Each structure stands twice: as C-alpha cells, then as structure tokens.
Amino acid sequence: MSQPSVSLTRFLIEEQRAGRVNAELRLLVEVVARACKTISIAVGKGALGGVLGEAGTGNIQGEAQKKLDVIANDVLLEANAWGGHLAGLASEEMDHSMPIPDVYPRGNFLLLFDPLDGSSNIDVNVSVGTIFSVLRCPEGVTTPADEDFLQPGTEQVAAGYCVYGPQTTLVLTVGHGTHAFTLDREVGSFLLTTRGMRIPEETKEFAVNASNQRFWEAPMQAYVGDLLAGKDGPRGKDFNMRWIASMVADVHRILTRGGIFSYPLDSKCAPKGGKLRLMYEANPMSFLVEQAGGAASTGRTRMLEVQPTGLHMRVPVFLGSKAEVEAAVSYHRSHDAGAA
Ligand code: FDP
C-alpha cells in the first residue's frame, strides 16, 4: 500500500501533539499558507489577471512597488488580521509595524513578511516568493510597536517561504528541521514532499551578482577570486555559478542541492549596511538553512545572533553549505585580523 499523503494540516496537528507548536502557532502557519495559495493564484494569472507592471507607488526602501507587491501585501494583512493568533504584523512594504486592530482579539505572536520577494522578476515569469518570520510578542506588551519586533533571529519560533515557480512550494521550520510542502493545485492543499531537508556540507556551486565585483570589499574579492581560479587555485576544485536574482529561488536551490548564496557588503550598499533585509529576508532564510544543517553569516557574525537596530535594517548575507559559508567567513576573519 502506498504511504498516505501528509497534508500541511496533518503535519501541523502532529507537530502540536509532539509539543512542538501550540494551537495558536498552528493556526498562524495555516493562515499564512492559505494567503500564499491566494498569492500563488494571482502570480499564476500573470498578464491575464492584469496584475503585471508597476503599482505607481514606492515603499519605505524607496523602491518602486509592483502591482503584485501591493496585492500580496494586502492578502497577507487581511488574512492575518482577524484570527486572534497575532499581536502585530510588520511588512517589508510598510514603513512601520501594525498592531492587530482593536476590533479583533490579539494573540501572542508577531509576524514579519516580505510579501513578494524578487518582485523585479515578476514581469519576466521567473520564480518569486513570500518569506515570513514569527516571533513572540514580548511579555506584558498588548499593543506592539516597532521596537517589540527588534529581536535577534535566534528568537524566531517559525519561519518559511513560499516559492511561486513551476511548482508552488512552501518550506517551513518550527525549529525542528526544515520541511517542504508542494501545492497540489487540483486539490488546493499543500502536501509534505520532503521531510527534513538537508543541505550538503560541501559544494561546488556559488551564487552572487558578479556585476558588483568592483564594489566588493577585499576579502570578498579574494574569496571569489579563489573560487574562480578553480582546480588550479587554492580551493583545488572547479566551481559553477548560478544567480537567479530572486532570493527565494536561489535559496530553494541551495536547500535542495547545496551551494552558497551571498549578497556581500559593497561600496554601493555600504552606507545602508547591505542590500538584503535582516528581519524579512536574512533571518527567516538563515533559520531555515541552519535547521537543514547549513550555516548563515554576515561574513563576520552568525546571522541569527545579529541584534536588529531597525525594522528595515540591512545586512550582508552568506548562507548555504556549512563548509563553504565557513570558508567565506575565514577570508573575512583573516582580512580583519590583518587590518587590526
Ligand atoms: P528584488 O530586489 O527583486 O526584490 O530582496 C531583494 C532581491 O530581489 C532578492 O530577492 C534578490 O536576491 C536580490 O534582490 C537581487 O538583487 P540584484 O538585482 O542586485 O542582483
């Protein structure tokens, strides 16, 4: 007899029985997953749904918003407002966090999300995705403000992303491994397709936007220089490169077959601290990667230990296969030791 398929609902109920999530967190994940199904349908309609192109607005980061950025943000806000599982929400697309409106009961969790990451790829039909992170609302706080969200990534109780590609896949951790669920589009439910994803420790594949090379710091120049030198260089093996420019798609590849993803510090993004956002991108992805046996760093500090200073704080990112992330970090360490 073939194994019965495990739906996300069943998986979460079993996690609750095992004492790994409570009813509120289970509801929260289910609500986010339901919102992702709605976003998946909107993304899938493309030009037929009139959802492509610019919205004509900008976000807090000064980036032009796509129509689908706005739609995805609204879907997540609306879905999460009334369930009673959250105390507040923060989105990459909004200037400030938002407490749950007074008309609804407030729960004990805080939800942060990037509603549609990689959105510059929407119009060209390349995979994009939703990333989310869940924190506990600090004890005694009933109306959370921005500062209540400023907790290091080690405090996350759940994180995940949904990639809208040839398949719609939800990847989730509640702190006990990283698991992938594929959307059965006919039935409309997420089914467990990989329990306990494992990132190979070693890799021969790296992901970086190489057009920024001239702006990188010296240790990054040295690190990538040695990767490119291949078999004849100090690393003694040839590396291949992939850059989708959609973080969810690049990270999904790494969780599936290994590799290192990096968006390092460069002289263009240095005044902001990096390109990617700690709270909406780096932390949830780092939690997922660590739970799959990988590593994540800023190049100098374990990502999950970075103390956030603002909701929209940006950081340099290196994540993926453990040995390769450690290699990248060692170039930074040696450089900094030499400079000291
Ligand atoms: P986007 O700006 O399209 O939302 O989050 C930022 C991000 O995409 C990541 O998904 C992606 O990895 C990166 O930016 C791509 O940046 P570059 O265009 O600089 O390569």
Boltz pocket constraint, residues with backbone or C-beta under 6 A from the ligand:
constraints:
  - pocket:
      binder: B
      contacts: [[A, 116], [A, 117], [A, 118], [A, 119], [A, 120], [A, 121], [A, 209], [A, 245], [A, 246], [A, 247], [A, 248], [A, 275], [A, 276], [A, 281]]
      max_distance: 6.0
